[in-house]
């Protein structure tokens, strides 16, 4: 990866992990999944441009909101913005709406299961001697 960023500004994986409060293992995973990119030093160590810090922060924020890595990959360049709230992003809205639909279906299923279990519990309770 070629960048106009001064070489001294690049971050090794440990520093990036510290600045973003994430693990090096997670950073390697994000890279493996194509969400972030590193360059390699002559000794093979990963190094990251400083502009990857907000990207990792965005990824963590989206994961904490319940999205998956595959969901986040659909965001495309939106995840690379300095702030997710700064610029409206059509792919993000689509992903959010898809995820909400899935959650609504799961909630409905759980409510039906809860009602059935509560009914069965009351039925058994009524048959037991006091």
Backbone bond lengths (Angstrom), bond angles and torsions (degrees), N, CA, C in turn:
res aa  C-N    CA-C-N  psi(-1)  N-CA   C-N-CA  omega(-1)  CA-C   N-CA-C  phi
1 X - - - 1.436 - - 1.521 108.42 -
2 X 1.293 117.96 126.57 1.448 122.34 179.29 1.516 107.86 -101.99
3 X 1.329 115.96 134.47 1.447 119.47 -178.30 1.512 110.09 -141.42
4 X 1.330 115.56 151.01 1.452 121.08 177.14 1.521 111.27 -80.42
5 X 1.326 117.46 -4.65 1.462 121.93 -179.80 1.521 109.09 -68.06
6 X 1.312 116.68 136.81 1.457 122.14 176.98 1.534 109.19 -57.45
7 X 1.309 116.26 134.35 1.472 121.60 -178.12 1.527 111.97 -53.34
8 X 1.337 117.28 -32.74 1.472 120.31 -178.57 1.522 111.90 -68.82
9 X 1.320 117.57 -19.47 1.461 121.20 -178.14 1.530 112.74 -84.77
10 X 1.322 118.08 -13.05 1.454 121.51 -178.24 1.525 109.73 -65.36
11 X 1.310 115.33 151.82 1.466 121.78 -177.55 1.519 110.27 -112.88
12 X 1.300 115.21 135.55 1.459 118.44 169.18 1.515 107.69 -78.02
13 X 1.312 115.17 164.97 1.467 120.31 -173.02 1.531 112.46 -59.43
14 X 1.322 118.04 -37.54 1.466 120.63 179.61 1.519 112.34 -64.78
15 X 1.325 116.37 -40.48 1.466 120.73 178.50 1.527 110.65 -67.92
16 X 1.326 116.80 -41.82 1.462 119.83 176.95 1.531 110.09 -61.83
17 X 1.312 116.56 -41.71 1.469 120.49 178.34 1.530 110.26 -61.04
18 X 1.325 116.71 -43.16 1.469 120.45 179.83 1.526 110.92 -64.18
19 X 1.324 116.97 -45.45 1.473 120.58 -176.97 1.521 112.78 -67.57
20 X 1.308 117.94 -26.20 1.467 121.19 -176.99 1.527 113.11 -107.95
21 X 1.323 116.21 3.60 1.470 121.89 179.67 1.533 111.07 53.35
22 X 1.311 115.64 46.49 1.463 120.98 176.82 1.517 108.68 -131.48
23 X 1.295 116.93 173.93 1.459 120.67 -179.31 1.527 110.53 -93.03
24 X 1.318 114.78 155.95 1.462 118.88 176.24 1.525 109.63 -64.94
25 X 1.297 116.52 -32.89 1.467 120.46 177.56 1.532 110.72 -60.99
26 X 1.331 116.69 -43.61 1.466 120.52 178.08 1.523 110.64 -63.55
27 X 1.318 116.79 -41.99 1.466 120.09 179.72 1.524 110.94 -61.60
28 X 1.328 116.68 -42.67 1.472 119.38 177.35 1.529 110.54 -62.72
29 X 1.337 116.42 -37.40 1.463 120.98 178.28 1.530 110.87 -66.12
30 X 1.338 117.12 -45.84 1.467 119.93 177.89 1.525 110.22 -58.57
31 X 1.314 115.70 -39.12 1.466 119.78 179.04 1.531 110.57 -67.30
32 X 1.306 116.29 -44.45 1.468 121.28 179.00 1.524 110.75 -58.74
33 X 1.321 116.79 -36.62 1.464 121.36 -178.57 1.527 112.72 -85.35
34 X 1.327 117.28 0.39 1.462 121.49 174.80 1.515 115.65 84.71
35 X 1.333 117.81 14.38 1.458 120.45 -179.89 1.524 113.01 -84.21
36 X 1.316 116.34 -30.22 1.464 121.00 175.73 1.523 108.43 -133.02
37 X 1.329 115.75 163.52 1.462 121.39 -176.89 1.525 108.68 -130.29
38 X 1.315 116.07 140.50 1.460 120.67 174.30 1.519 109.43 -122.08
39 X 1.288 114.13 163.51 1.455 122.51 171.47 1.529 104.90 -110.13
40 X 1.308 117.35 166.04 1.461 119.69 179.03 1.523 109.97 -116.53
41 X 1.310 114.44 136.56 1.459 120.41 172.98 1.521 108.31 -75.20
42 X 1.328 116.96 170.25 1.463 120.86 -179.24 1.529 112.30 -59.13
43 X 1.342 117.34 -26.92 1.464 121.44 179.43 1.527 112.82 -89.84
44 X 1.342 117.21 3.90 1.461 121.18 177.49 1.517 114.92 92.47
45 X 1.331 117.33 -7.24 1.464 119.85 179.35 1.522 109.88 -66.81
46 X 1.327 114.74 142.47 1.458 119.41 175.55 1.521 108.93 -73.40
47 X 1.324 114.89 147.61 1.452 120.47 170.64 1.515 107.64 -142.82
48 X 1.320 114.05 145.56 1.458 121.37 -173.70 1.524 109.79 -123.98
49 X 1.323 115.73 141.97 1.456 120.56 173.59 1.530 108.09 -67.89
50 X 1.315 117.52 149.08 1.477 120.04 -178.03 1.529 113.50 -60.08
51 X 1.329 117.96 -24.70 1.467 119.20 -178.72 1.524 113.32 -72.23
52 X 1.335 117.71 -1.78 1.465 120.20 176.47 1.538 111.03 -81.67
53 X 1.332 118.11 -16.10 1.470 121.03 -179.41 1.535 111.42 -58.11
54 X 1.348 119.88 -52.25 1.475 117.42 178.76 1.527 112.98 -65.16
55 X 1.324 117.44 -28.10 1.468 120.23 178.03 1.531 109.52 -64.24
56 X 1.331 116.18 -47.09 1.474 119.99 178.38 1.522 109.87 -63.36
57 X 1.323 117.74 -40.84 1.473 120.08 177.34 1.524 110.91 -61.11
58 X 1.332 117.64 -40.61 1.465 120.98 177.28 1.524 110.94 -64.23
59 X 1.321 117.00 -43.45 1.467 121.25 178.96 1.517 110.12 -59.16
60 X 1.321 116.76 -47.45 1.469 120.89 -179.24 1.531 110.80 -62.97
61 X 1.310 116.36 -40.84 1.467 120.06 179.12 1.525 110.56 -61.96
62 X 1.316 116.79 -43.56 1.459 120.57 -179.55 1.527 111.59 -68.36
63 X 1.326 117.44 -39.27 1.466 120.57 176.25 1.523 110.21 -62.82
64 X 1.332 116.66 -41.45 1.468 120.72 178.73 1.518 112.34 -66.02
65 X 1.339 116.95 -22.98 1.468 121.20 177.47 1.528 111.74 -83.64
66 X 1.330 116.64 -0.99 1.462 119.90 176.26 1.516 114.90 99.94
67 X 1.322 117.68 5.15 1.456 119.76 177.66 1.525 109.75 -82.60
68 X 1.312 115.93 156.44 1.458 121.38 178.27 1.532 109.42 -97.02
69 X 1.311 116.18 168.78 1.466 120.84 175.53 1.528 109.72 -58.48
70 X 1.328 116.97 -41.61 1.465 119.77 178.92 1.525 111.27 -63.58
71 X 1.334 117.34 -37.37 1.461 120.37 174.70 1.529 109.98 -60.47
72 X 1.314 115.59 -47.28 1.465 121.48 -176.11 1.525 110.68 -64.50
73 X 1.312 117.19 -35.66 1.466 119.78 178.36 1.529 111.27 -60.42
74 X 1.327 117.20 -28.44 1.462 121.25 179.41 1.534 112.00 -71.04
75 X 1.329 117.26 -17.18 1.461 121.03 179.91 1.524 111.61 -68.20
76 X 1.332 116.65 -20.89 1.460 119.96 -179.84 1.518 111.32 59.02
77 X 1.310 116.28 -134.16 1.467 120.91 -175.87 1.525 112.56 -69.79
78 X 1.322 118.52 -14.40 1.469 120.52 179.48 1.526 111.74 -58.74
79 X 1.317 117.02 -35.78 1.463 120.18 -177.84 1.535 110.99 -69.57
80 X 1.324 116.66 -17.46 1.457 120.77 -179.81 1.523 112.90 -88.50
81 X 1.327 117.82 -2.43 1.460 119.71 179.19 1.528 109.05 -70.13
82 X 1.333 116.99 151.79 1.469 119.33 -179.91 1.524 113.01 -58.52
83 X 1.325 116.88 -30.89 1.459 120.85 178.42 1.523 108.82 -145.22
84 X 1.298 116.69 132.42 1.464 120.56 179.13 1.522 111.65 -63.62
85 X 1.325 116.63 -25.78 1.458 120.53 -177.12 1.532 112.65 -86.62
86 X 1.329 116.68 -11.74 1.460 120.28 -172.85 1.522 113.35 -75.56
87 X 1.317 117.36 -35.97 1.456 121.20 -173.62 1.524 110.03 -129.25
88 X 1.324 117.43 126.74 1.471 118.60 175.25 1.530 110.21 -60.36
89 X 1.305 115.44 143.03 1.462 119.81 -174.04 1.527 108.95 -138.91
90 X 1.327 116.01 108.78 1.466 120.98 -178.07 1.526 112.98 -58.05
91 X 1.355 119.61 -44.46 1.470 118.11 178.70 1.527 112.25 -60.33
92 X 1.320 117.62 -34.46 1.466 120.25 179.15 1.521 110.60 -64.35
93 X 1.317 116.42 -43.64 1.462 120.15 179.34 1.520 110.86 -60.48
94 X 1.316 117.32 -41.91 1.464 121.01 178.63 1.527 111.31 -61.82
95 X 1.329 116.34 -43.61 1.464 120.63 179.78 1.525 110.11 -64.48
96 X 1.325 117.16 -45.36 1.463 120.57 178.62 1.529 110.66 -58.64
97 X 1.322 116.67 -44.94 1.463 119.72 -179.18 1.524 111.83 -65.16
98 X 1.336 117.79 -39.70 1.468 121.38 176.47 1.526 110.37 -61.58
99 X 1.335 115.98 -46.29 1.469 120.60 -177.97 1.526 110.26 -65.35
100 X 1.328 117.97 -40.95 1.474 120.64 177.72 1.521 111.32 -61.68
101 X 1.320 117.14 -40.22 1.461 121.07 178.63 1.534 110.42 -61.84
102 X 1.314 116.52 -43.95 1.472 121.04 177.88 1.526 110.54 -62.14
103 X 1.333 116.41 -44.16 1.466 119.92 -179.80 1.524 111.54 -64.83
104 X 1.341 117.20 -40.39 1.467 119.77 177.76 1.528 110.98 -60.19
105 X 1.319 116.92 -42.16 1.463 121.26 178.35 1.522 110.72 -62.57
106 X 1.323 116.57 -44.24 1.473 120.13 178.88 1.514 111.66 -64.61
107 X 1.336 116.67 -40.80 1.468 120.43 179.06 1.526 109.64 -63.45
108 X 1.321 117.39 -44.51 1.472 120.70 178.00 1.524 110.99 -58.99
109 X 1.339 116.33 -44.14 1.466 120.75 179.00 1.521 110.36 -61.42
110 X 1.321 116.89 -45.24 1.464 120.56 179.86 1.527 111.66 -64.94
111 X 1.328 117.43 -37.16 1.467 119.67 178.20 1.529 110.74 -65.24
112 X 1.323 117.14 -40.40 1.476 120.54 177.30 1.528 110.52 -64.71
113 X 1.318 117.05 -43.24 1.464 120.55 177.83 1.524 110.98 -63.19
114 X 1.317 116.19 -41.43 1.467 120.83 178.76 1.525 110.51 -61.18
115 X 1.319 116.60 -45.93 1.468 120.75 -179.83 1.522 111.21 -62.83
116 X 1.326 117.03 -42.54 1.467 120.68 179.98 1.529 110.63 -65.07
117 X 1.310 116.82 -42.24 1.465 120.70 179.52 1.529 110.96 -67.50
118 X 1.312 117.33 -40.87 1.466 120.71 178.27 1.528 110.50 -63.07
119 X 1.324 116.37 -41.45 1.464 120.77 178.55 1.531 110.74 -63.00
120 X 1.320 116.34 -44.97 1.471 120.71 179.63 1.527 110.56 -64.78
121 X 1.314 117.56 -37.84 1.462 121.99 178.47 1.521 110.46 -63.36
122 X 1.319 116.07 -46.53 1.470 120.05 178.93 1.526 110.90 -63.66
123 X 1.317 117.54 -38.62 1.463 121.66 178.40 1.535 110.06 -61.72
124 X 1.331 116.78 -46.89 1.469 119.90 178.96 1.521 111.68 -66.26
125 X 1.318 116.81 -40.10 1.469 120.92 -179.93 1.535 109.89 -61.28
126 X 1.301 117.49 -39.03 1.467 121.87 -178.74 1.538 111.28 -68.12
127 X 1.326 117.71 -27.05 1.463 120.80 -178.26 1.514 113.68 -85.93
128 X 1.319 117.19 -18.21 1.468 120.31 -179.79 1.517 110.04 -80.71
129 X 1.348 115.27 143.62 1.475 117.20 177.27 1.521 110.05 -68.39
130 X 1.319 114.94 147.64 1.458 120.16 -178.33 1.479 112.46 -73.15
